[in-house]
Amino acid sequence: MEDCLFCKIASGQIPSDKVHEDEQFVAFRDINPQAPIHILIIPRRHIERLTDLGPAEAELIGQMTLLANKIAQDQGIVAGGFRTVFNCGEGAGQSVWHIHMHLLGGRPMHWPPG
């Protein structure tokens, strides 16, 4: 999608503080962090929302979760705990229409989150 912010970040058209990049995913620091470690993990392929996923994307989401584990380890937040979040739809806080996993850590996470 030519007007998608995250597609532009994934393609390098918009700079970001990347912590990981491979053929399938890009992970970068959130510009408005909600925790000391707040990283967004996005697939390079444009998918607007979680409800657009089907059985064919099961492996993609699994790989995204494994990548979150690796990044959490690399960032040193595994021992203290971390949170992963997908927002789906405006009412849930989705503001960029390209699926992305939030990886948050470096502080205690409370429940409910807000």
Buried (B, 14 or more C-beta within 10 A) or exposed (E): EEEBBBBBBBEEEEEBEBBBBEEBBBBBEBEEEEBEBBBBBBBBEBBBBBEEBEEEBEEBBEBBEEBBEEBBEEBEBEEEEBBBBBBBEEEEEBEBBBBBBBBBBBBEBEEEEE
